[in-house]
Amino acid sequence: MNIMEVNGYKAKIEYDPELEQFRGEILGLNGSADFYGINPAALKREFKKSLKIFLEVCEENGITPKKEYSGKFNLRIPPKLHSKIATAAASEEKSINEWVSETLQSSISA
């Protein structure tokens, strides 16, 4: 995935062949904001404009711009995988939660 960052906000970047432009979607917002550009410089300019407008609208309406996460989510996995994870966690003397959290952190940091 291609990511662009402006002022601590990140956007997923994709190419739209129908429009022959790059499309960005700002991630982690309480709402949605996207932008387009024909090249990286234009895309970054439009990102800044779109973000500015989104933040202004949030301020006017008393909305927190960034989506807040609880730190909890349910995950359904096959029982055999659950067993393997439990074994891996126990072998490292960790809880499943701690082992999975560290594994996910390692995965996104790579």
Biotite code that builds the C-alpha atoms (Angstrom):
import biotite.structure as struc

atoms = struc.array([
    struc.Atom([0.000, 0.000, 0.000], chain_id="A", res_id=1, res_name="MET", atom_name="CA", element="C"),
    struc.Atom([1.265, 3.475, -0.819], chain_id="A", res_id=2, res_name="ASN", atom_name="CA", element="C"),
    struc.Atom([0.984, 5.968, 2.035], chain_id="A", res_id=3, res_name="ILE", atom_name="CA", element="C"),
    struc.Atom([1.439, 9.746, 1.956], chain_id="A", res_id=4, res_name="MET", atom_name="CA", element="C"),
    struc.Atom([1.666, 11.779, 5.171], chain_id="A", res_id=5, res_name="GLU", atom_name="CA", element="C"),
    struc.Atom([0.847, 15.432, 5.868], chain_id="A", res_id=6, res_name="VAL", atom_name="CA", element="C"),
    struc.Atom([0.847, 16.976, 9.361], chain_id="A", res_id=7, res_name="ASN", atom_name="CA", element="C"),
    struc.Atom([0.613, 13.559, 11.039], chain_id="A", res_id=8, res_name="GLY", atom_name="CA", element="C"),
    struc.Atom([-2.337, 12.454, 8.893], chain_id="A", res_id=9, res_name="TYR", atom_name="CA", element="C"),
    struc.Atom([-1.857, 9.521, 6.527], chain_id="A", res_id=10, res_name="LYS", atom_name="CA", element="C"),
    struc.Atom([-3.569, 8.822, 3.244], chain_id="A", res_id=11, res_name="ALA", atom_name="CA", element="C"),
    struc.Atom([-3.778, 5.689, 1.141], chain_id="A", res_id=12, res_name="LYS", atom_name="CA", element="C"),
    struc.Atom([-2.774, 6.423, -2.464], chain_id="A", res_id=13, res_name="ILE", atom_name="CA", element="C"),
    struc.Atom([-4.059, 4.524, -5.491], chain_id="A", res_id=14, res_name="GLU", atom_name="CA", element="C"),
    struc.Atom([-4.091, 5.144, -9.227], chain_id="A", res_id=15, res_name="TYR", atom_name="CA", element="C"),
    struc.Atom([-7.493, 5.626, -10.882], chain_id="A", res_id=16, res_name="ASP", atom_name="CA", element="C"),
    struc.Atom([-7.074, 4.516, -14.524], chain_id="A", res_id=17, res_name="PRO", atom_name="CA", element="C"),
    struc.Atom([-10.479, 5.869, -15.567], chain_id="A", res_id=18, res_name="GLU", atom_name="CA", element="C"),
    struc.Atom([-9.561, 9.402, -14.476], chain_id="A", res_id=19, res_name="LEU", atom_name="CA", element="C"),
    struc.Atom([-5.856, 8.941, -15.225], chain_id="A", res_id=20, res_name="GLU", atom_name="CA", element="C"),
    struc.Atom([-5.094, 10.476, -11.826], chain_id="A", res_id=21, res_name="GLN", atom_name="CA", element="C"),
    struc.Atom([-3.875, 9.409, -8.431], chain_id="A", res_id=22, res_name="PHE", atom_name="CA", element="C"),
    struc.Atom([-6.495, 9.251, -5.695], chain_id="A", res_id=23, res_name="ARG", atom_name="CA", element="C"),
    struc.Atom([-5.794, 9.689, -2.019], chain_id="A", res_id=24, res_name="GLY", atom_name="CA", element="C"),
    struc.Atom([-8.054, 8.811, 0.887], chain_id="A", res_id=25, res_name="GLU", atom_name="CA", element="C"),
    struc.Atom([-7.186, 10.207, 4.313], chain_id="A", res_id=26, res_name="ILE", atom_name="CA", element="C"),
    struc.Atom([-7.210, 7.425, 6.883], chain_id="A", res_id=27, res_name="LEU", atom_name="CA", element="C"),
    struc.Atom([-8.371, 7.375, 10.490], chain_id="A", res_id=28, res_name="GLY", atom_name="CA", element="C"),
    struc.Atom([-10.887, 10.215, 10.257], chain_id="A", res_id=29, res_name="LEU", atom_name="CA", element="C"),
    struc.Atom([-14.328, 10.648, 11.801], chain_id="A", res_id=30, res_name="ASN", atom_name="CA", element="C"),
    struc.Atom([-15.719, 10.908, 8.297], chain_id="A", res_id=31, res_name="GLY", atom_name="CA", element="C"),
    struc.Atom([-14.136, 10.737, 4.899], chain_id="A", res_id=32, res_name="SER", atom_name="CA", element="C"),
    struc.Atom([-11.927, 12.963, 2.808], chain_id="A", res_id=33, res_name="ALA", atom_name="CA", element="C"),
    struc.Atom([-10.330, 12.189, -0.507], chain_id="A", res_id=34, res_name="ASP", atom_name="CA", element="C"),
    struc.Atom([-8.336, 14.088, -3.103], chain_id="A", res_id=35, res_name="PHE", atom_name="CA", element="C"),
    struc.Atom([-6.894, 13.693, -6.605], chain_id="A", res_id=36, res_name="TYR", atom_name="CA", element="C"),
    struc.Atom([-3.746, 14.740, -8.425], chain_id="A", res_id=37, res_name="GLY", atom_name="CA", element="C"),
    struc.Atom([-2.013, 14.016, -11.723], chain_id="A", res_id=38, res_name="ILE", atom_name="CA", element="C"),
    struc.Atom([1.419, 13.655, -10.109], chain_id="A", res_id=39, res_name="ASN", atom_name="CA", element="C"),
    struc.Atom([2.892, 13.377, -6.595], chain_id="A", res_id=40, res_name="PRO", atom_name="CA", element="C"),
    struc.Atom([3.370, 17.142, -6.161], chain_id="A", res_id=41, res_name="ALA", atom_name="CA", element="C"),
    struc.Atom([-0.217, 17.903, -7.216], chain_id="A", res_id=42, res_name="ALA", atom_name="CA", element="C"),
    struc.Atom([-1.465, 15.061, -5.033], chain_id="A", res_id=43, res_name="LEU", atom_name="CA", element="C"),
    struc.Atom([0.307, 16.456, -1.968], chain_id="A", res_id=44, res_name="LYS", atom_name="CA", element="C"),
    struc.Atom([-1.105, 19.966, -2.630], chain_id="A", res_id=45, res_name="ARG", atom_name="CA", element="C"),
    struc.Atom([-4.611, 18.533, -2.878], chain_id="A", res_id=46, res_name="GLU", atom_name="CA", element="C"),
    struc.Atom([-4.045, 16.455, 0.254], chain_id="A", res_id=47, res_name="PHE", atom_name="CA", element="C"),
    struc.Atom([-3.203, 19.625, 2.186], chain_id="A", res_id=48, res_name="LYS", atom_name="CA", element="C"),
    struc.Atom([-6.287, 21.429, 0.809], chain_id="A", res_id=49, res_name="LYS", atom_name="CA", element="C"),
    struc.Atom([-8.630, 18.526, 1.515], chain_id="A", res_id=50, res_name="SER", atom_name="CA", element="C"),
    struc.Atom([-7.253, 18.092, 5.038], chain_id="A", res_id=51, res_name="LEU", atom_name="CA", element="C"),
    struc.Atom([-7.582, 21.828, 5.762], chain_id="A", res_id=52, res_name="LYS", atom_name="CA", element="C"),
    struc.Atom([-11.220, 21.838, 4.647], chain_id="A", res_id=53, res_name="ILE", atom_name="CA", element="C"),
    struc.Atom([-12.000, 18.673, 6.614], chain_id="A", res_id=54, res_name="PHE", atom_name="CA", element="C"),
    struc.Atom([-10.445, 20.109, 9.796], chain_id="A", res_id=55, res_name="LEU", atom_name="CA", element="C"),
    struc.Atom([-12.325, 23.401, 9.361], chain_id="A", res_id=56, res_name="GLU", atom_name="CA", element="C"),
    struc.Atom([-15.655, 21.574, 8.981], chain_id="A", res_id=57, res_name="VAL", atom_name="CA", element="C"),
    struc.Atom([-14.881, 19.469, 12.074], chain_id="A", res_id=58, res_name="CYS", atom_name="CA", element="C"),
    struc.Atom([-14.087, 22.585, 14.093], chain_id="A", res_id=59, res_name="GLU", atom_name="CA", element="C"),
    struc.Atom([-17.259, 24.358, 12.942], chain_id="A", res_id=60, res_name="GLU", atom_name="CA", element="C"),
    struc.Atom([-19.367, 21.348, 13.918], chain_id="A", res_id=61, res_name="ASN", atom_name="CA", element="C"),
    struc.Atom([-17.567, 20.417, 17.140], chain_id="A", res_id=62, res_name="GLY", atom_name="CA", element="C"),
    struc.Atom([-16.402, 17.064, 15.755], chain_id="A", res_id=63, res_name="ILE", atom_name="CA", element="C"),
    struc.Atom([-13.157, 15.388, 16.774], chain_id="A", res_id=64, res_name="THR", atom_name="CA", element="C"),
    struc.Atom([-11.334, 14.930, 13.444], chain_id="A", res_id=65, res_name="PRO", atom_name="CA", element="C"),
    struc.Atom([-9.468, 11.728, 14.251], chain_id="A", res_id=66, res_name="LYS", atom_name="CA", element="C"),
    struc.Atom([-11.358, 8.502, 14.799], chain_id="A", res_id=67, res_name="LYS", atom_name="CA", element="C"),
    struc.Atom([-10.792, 7.127, 18.282], chain_id="A", res_id=68, res_name="GLU", atom_name="CA", element="C"),
    struc.Atom([-10.118, 3.428, 18.802], chain_id="A", res_id=69, res_name="TYR", atom_name="CA", element="C"),
    struc.Atom([-10.876, 1.451, 21.963], chain_id="A", res_id=70, res_name="SER", atom_name="CA", element="C"),
    struc.Atom([-7.900, -0.863, 21.667], chain_id="A", res_id=71, res_name="GLY", atom_name="CA", element="C"),
    struc.Atom([-10.223, -3.869, 21.522], chain_id="A", res_id=72, res_name="LYS", atom_name="CA", element="C"),
    struc.Atom([-11.411, -5.907, 18.574], chain_id="A", res_id=73, res_name="PHE", atom_name="CA", element="C"),
    struc.Atom([-12.831, -9.397, 18.103], chain_id="A", res_id=74, res_name="ASN", atom_name="CA", element="C"),
    struc.Atom([-11.068, -11.736, 15.746], chain_id="A", res_id=75, res_name="LEU", atom_name="CA", element="C"),
    struc.Atom([-12.386, -15.043, 14.483], chain_id="A", res_id=76, res_name="ARG", atom_name="CA", element="C"),
    struc.Atom([-9.698, -17.508, 13.446], chain_id="A", res_id=77, res_name="ILE", atom_name="CA", element="C"),
    struc.Atom([-9.600, -21.249, 12.759], chain_id="A", res_id=78, res_name="PRO", atom_name="CA", element="C"),
    struc.Atom([-9.253, -23.385, 15.925], chain_id="A", res_id=79, res_name="PRO", atom_name="CA", element="C"),
    struc.Atom([-5.954, -24.882, 14.704], chain_id="A", res_id=80, res_name="LYS", atom_name="CA", element="C"),
    struc.Atom([-4.459, -21.405, 14.334], chain_id="A", res_id=81, res_name="LEU", atom_name="CA", element="C"),
    struc.Atom([-5.753, -20.461, 17.786], chain_id="A", res_id=82, res_name="HIS", atom_name="CA", element="C"),
    struc.Atom([-3.994, -23.533, 19.193], chain_id="A", res_id=83, res_name="SER", atom_name="CA", element="C"),
    struc.Atom([-0.723, -22.639, 17.448], chain_id="A", res_id=84, res_name="LYS", atom_name="CA", element="C"),
    struc.Atom([-0.901, -19.072, 18.753], chain_id="A", res_id=85, res_name="ILE", atom_name="CA", element="C"),
    struc.Atom([-1.580, -20.300, 22.294], chain_id="A", res_id=86, res_name="ALA", atom_name="CA", element="C"),
    struc.Atom([1.413, -22.637, 22.072], chain_id="A", res_id=87, res_name="THR", atom_name="CA", element="C"),
    struc.Atom([3.687, -19.899, 20.715], chain_id="A", res_id=88, res_name="ALA", atom_name="CA", element="C"),
    struc.Atom([2.572, -17.492, 23.449], chain_id="A", res_id=89, res_name="ALA", atom_name="CA", element="C"),
    struc.Atom([3.031, -20.061, 26.214], chain_id="A", res_id=90, res_name="ALA", atom_name="CA", element="C"),
    struc.Atom([6.479, -20.997, 24.923], chain_id="A", res_id=91, res_name="SER", atom_name="CA", element="C"),
    struc.Atom([7.493, -17.341, 25.348], chain_id="A", res_id=92, res_name="GLU", atom_name="CA", element="C"),
    struc.Atom([5.716, -17.123, 28.729], chain_id="A", res_id=93, res_name="GLU", atom_name="CA", element="C"),
    struc.Atom([3.295, -14.506, 27.392], chain_id="A", res_id=94, res_name="LYS", atom_name="CA", element="C"),
    struc.Atom([-0.461, -14.208, 27.281], chain_id="A", res_id=95, res_name="SER", atom_name="CA", element="C"),
    struc.Atom([-2.110, -14.676, 23.909], chain_id="A", res_id=96, res_name="ILE", atom_name="CA", element="C"),
    struc.Atom([-3.057, -10.987, 23.964], chain_id="A", res_id=97, res_name="ASN", atom_name="CA", element="C"),
    struc.Atom([0.536, -9.894, 24.637], chain_id="A", res_id=98, res_name="GLU", atom_name="CA", element="C"),
    struc.Atom([1.946, -12.269, 21.995], chain_id="A", res_id=99, res_name="TRP", atom_name="CA", element="C"),
    struc.Atom([-0.559, -11.211, 19.313], chain_id="A", res_id=100, res_name="VAL", atom_name="CA", element="C"),
    struc.Atom([-0.078, -7.513, 20.140], chain_id="A", res_id=101, res_name="SER", atom_name="CA", element="C"),
    struc.Atom([3.710, -7.824, 19.808], chain_id="A", res_id=102, res_name="GLU", atom_name="CA", element="C"),
    struc.Atom([3.389, -9.863, 16.600], chain_id="A", res_id=103, res_name="THR", atom_name="CA", element="C"),
    struc.Atom([1.056, -7.299, 15.041], chain_id="A", res_id=104, res_name="LEU", atom_name="CA", element="C"),
    struc.Atom([3.332, -4.427, 16.111], chain_id="A", res_id=105, res_name="GLN", atom_name="CA", element="C"),
    struc.Atom([6.310, -6.197, 14.564], chain_id="A", res_id=106, res_name="SER", atom_name="CA", element="C"),
    struc.Atom([4.352, -6.796, 11.367], chain_id="A", res_id=107, res_name="SER", atom_name="CA", element="C"),
    struc.Atom([3.365, -3.163, 10.819], chain_id="A", res_id=108, res_name="ILE", atom_name="CA", element="C"),
    struc.Atom([6.810, -1.865, 11.815], chain_id="A", res_id=109, res_name="SER", atom_name="CA", element="C"),
    struc.Atom([8.531, -3.984, 9.166], chain_id="A", res_id=110, res_name="ALA", atom_name="CA", element="C"),
])
